[in-house]
Amino acid sequence: MTKEHEHEHHDHHHDHAPKKSKYEEALEKYNIEVDDASVREAVKQIITEKVHENDTPEVKKFLMGSIELTTLKTTDSDVSVMAFTENVNRFDDAYPDLPHVATICVYPCFAEVVNDTLEVDGVEIACVSGAFPSSQTLLEVKIAETALAIKDGATEIDIVMPVGKFLSGDYEGMCDDIAELKAVCGDVPMKVILETGDLKTGSNIKKAAILSMYAGADYIKTSTGKEPISATPEAAYIMCQAIKEYYDETGIQIGFKPAGGINSVMDAVTYYTIVKEVLGDKWLTNKWFRLGTSRLANLLLSEIEGQEIKFF
């Protein structure tokens, strides 16, 4: 082979270097190496130094207005969901000075019941969709479920990221799944649940958060509440960092929703504080910050009113 041919051959070979996928390119713009020990340290510092200053009646009232009042039980029925929704209607009359909850969150088969029963303006109807909580079904089924929930009155959709695809490195499959469902949602905001307890490491949480936002999430959410490990302050901290970096990179604001295992007012104040410290006041509205919980409403109400109240 002549020198000339060798040169051509070499160039030709060079053109076929493996091309990076667009997902790898997206991830390269962010710092996805997370040191779990320093995250624990940072969270500890926020909790020790900052949480107490947010333990106020004003913050508790704000949190009340950020609650996604959730019922996702095997035993739910049209009757129980109607009563659940009626409580939100009654609350508006009983406590006119307090903000109503942000959202009622139910399975898709109850969207219509909530839509027919709800009388309070400004309360969103969220449905978990796409084979919640496992996300393990055919994409066609996820698409149908999501479209039907919206047809029946869902104004927000919560899906679970395909965790198995993510953990096996199939970022394309994972992102396609999310993007397809966002296309079905159109203008309806879509929350993507990372199921952080199954992701194990901070780097995985950061990577999953970035990819989910990249694929079309309007919110990222910690957990379903159906797995052994639910929301943690550390996962929240990493997700808020990801939201901040994504915002700095793209100018797109993404909402944040801790959910699962929010069992005390202090838990809620802790998440509020993390959002405030990492993301700032721009995120402290009941549009951009939500709390998925069924227990918290009564606890907050009791603290605000200074006596034990079981309203919901």
N, C-alpha and C positions, 0 to 999 in steps of 0.2 A: 504494500500500500504506500503510495507516495505521501510525502509530508503534507501536501495540500489536502489529499483525501483524509488523512488522519485528522487534520484540523477541522475539516467539515464534520467528520464523524464525531469528533469531540463536542462540537457545538450542538449538533443534533441530539446527542446524548444528554447534554446539559438542559435542553428544553424540557426533557421529560422527568425532571426532578419531581418527586411527589408534591402535588399542590396542596397547600393548607386548606382545610375546609373553612367555610365562612364562620363556622362556630368557633374554631380554634383562633381565627383572626379576631373575632369579637372578644374572646376571653383575654387575648394578648394585650388589650387596651387597659386591663384592670389588674390590680394586684390580687391574685387569687391564692397566694401563699399566706395562710393565716396561722399565726402562732397561738395555739389554744391557751397556753399558760398566760400570755400577755393579755389575751381577751378576758380571761378570768380575773386578772389583776385590775384591768380597766373597769370592769363591771363592779368589782368589789369597791373600788374607789368611788364610782358614781353612787352606789347604794349607801356607802358610809357618809359621803360628804354632801350629796345633793338631794336624796329622796325626802328627807325630813322637811325641806323647805316647800315641797309640793304636797305635803300632807295637810291640805287646807280644804275648807268647805267649798271654795270656788272650784278647785281642781276636781273635787268629788262630784260637783254638779256637772262640770264639763264631761267627766267620765260617764256619767249617767246618759248623757246625750250621744256618746260614742259606742254604746253597747249594741251589739248584734244579738238580740234576744233569740236564743237558739233552742229548737227542739228537734232532735234527730234520734228518736227512739223507735225500736222495733214495734212498740205498742202504740205509737201515734195513730190517730184516726181522724176522720173529718170532724167528729164531735170534739175531740180533745184539742185539735188545732184551732177550731172555731173559738173555743173557750180561751185558749192561749192568746188569740188575736183580740178577743173582747177585753182581755185584761189591759192591753195597750190602749184601747179606746177609753176604758174606765179611768186609767191612769191620767190621761190628758185632762179629764174633768176633775179628778180628785186632787191632783197636784198641778194646778195651772201655772205655778211659779217655777216649776222644774222643767228642764228640757225632756221631751219624749225620747225614747230610745231611737237609735239611728235606723235600725233594721230589724225585721223579723226574718229569721233564717230557718227554712224547712226543706223537706224532701220535695222533688218536683211534683209529685202527685197531689201535693197540698197547695200549690201556687194559686189555684183557682179559689179554694176556700178562703185563703188569706186575702186575696184580691177582692172577693165579694164581701168580706166581713170588716176589713180595715176601714176606719173612718177618719183616721188622723192624717192630715196632710204632712208630707215630708218624711214619712217613714217608708224606707225602701223594703222591697220584698226580695230577699236573696234565696236562691235555691242552690243546694249542692248538686252537682251534676257530673256526668262522665264516669258512672260507676263508682261514686263515692262509697266508702273511703279508700278502696284499693286501686282504683283507676284501671283495673284489669278487665277490660272487655274490648270488643272490636270497635274501631274508630267510628264505624257507621252507627253503632248503637249509641256511642257518646254524642255524636252529632244529632241524632234523632231526639235523645233525651233533653239535650240543651235547647234545641229549637222548640220542643213542646213546652218546656218550662217557661220560655219567653212568651210563647203564644198564650199561655194560661195566666200571664201576669207578672212573671219574675222581672224585676228591674235590675237585678244583679245576679251574676252566676259565679259560684265557687267550684273550681275543679281541683283535682289532685294531680300534680305533675307525675308522669310515669316514672316512678322511683326506680323500678327495675332497669328500665332502659338507661336512665342516668348512671346508675351504679355499674352497669356493664359497658359504659363508655359510648353508648349509642346516642350521642347528642343530637344527631340529625333526626332520628326517630322521635326523640323526646320533644324537640322544638317543633317538628312538623305537627305533632299531636296538639300541642298548645296553640299553634298558629291556625290550624283548621278550626278549632273550637272558638278562637277569637273571631274568625271570619263569620261563624254562625252568630256570634253575639252582636257583631256590628257595633253600634253605639252603646250597647248595654255593657257596663263595666264588668270585667272578668277578673276574679281573684284566683291566683295560682297558689295552691298549698304545697309547700316544699316537703312536708313531713320530716322536719329537721331531726327528730329523734332517731329516724332510720338512716340518716346521712352520716352520723358518727363524728365526722371531723369538721372543724371550722372551714377548712379549705373547700370541702364538699358543699357546705352550706353557701359559701360565697359564690362558688361556681354555679350552683343550681339557681341561686337568686339572679345572677347576671344573665344566664341563659333564658330563664323564664321571662324576665323583662324584655330581653332581646326578641323573644318569640311572640310577645304581644300581651303579657300580663299588665293589667291596670293597677293591680294590688299584688303584693306578695304576702302570704299568710303562713304562719309557722306550722300549724298542725291540724289534724282532723279531730284530735281528742280520742281517737279509737285505737291508738297504738300505745305500747307500754310507756314511752317517753313523750310527753307533750311539750308545750312551749317552755323555754328556759330564757332567763335574762341574757345569757351568753349568745344564744341563737338570735335573739332579738337585736342585740348589739351588732352582730355580724351582718344581719339583713339590713339594718339601718345604714351601716357603712356602705353596703352594696348600693342601696337606693341613692345615697349621697353621691357616690362616684358615678353612678349611671346618670344622675341629674347633671353633674358637672360636665360629663362627656357629651350628653345628647340634648340637654335642656328639657327633657321630659320628666315630669313629676309623677312618681309612682307612690301609691298609698301603701300603708303597712297595717297588718292585722295579726296581732298575737291571738292565739286561740288554743283551747285545750289546757285544762289544769289551772285556769285562773280562778283560784278558790278563795281569795281574800282581797279586801280593799287594798291592802299593802302590795299585793302582787300587781294590781292594776296601777297603783301609783308608781311602782317601780318601772313598769313598761312606759308609762307616760314620761317619766324622768329620762329614760334612755332615749326616747324619741326627741325630747327637748334638747338633751345634751349633744346628740349626734346629728340630728336633722334640723333642729331649730323651730322657731315659732310658725314658720310657713306650713309645717306639717301638723300643727296642733289645732286642727279643726275637725269637726265630726265627719267631714268628707274624706280627709286623708289619713285619719287615725281611727281605727275601729278595734273593738275588743269582742272577740267571740266567746260568749259565755251564757250559761243558763242560771248559774248560782249568784252571780255578782249583783244583779239588779236589786234583790232584796237586801243584800249586805250594805250596798251603797246607800240605799234608801234609809235603812236603819241608822247608819252613821250620820247622814245628813239631818235626819229628824230627831236623832238622840234617843230613840227607843226601838226595840225590836219590832220590825214590820215584815209580815209575810204577805206581800201584795201579789207577787207574780207566782 
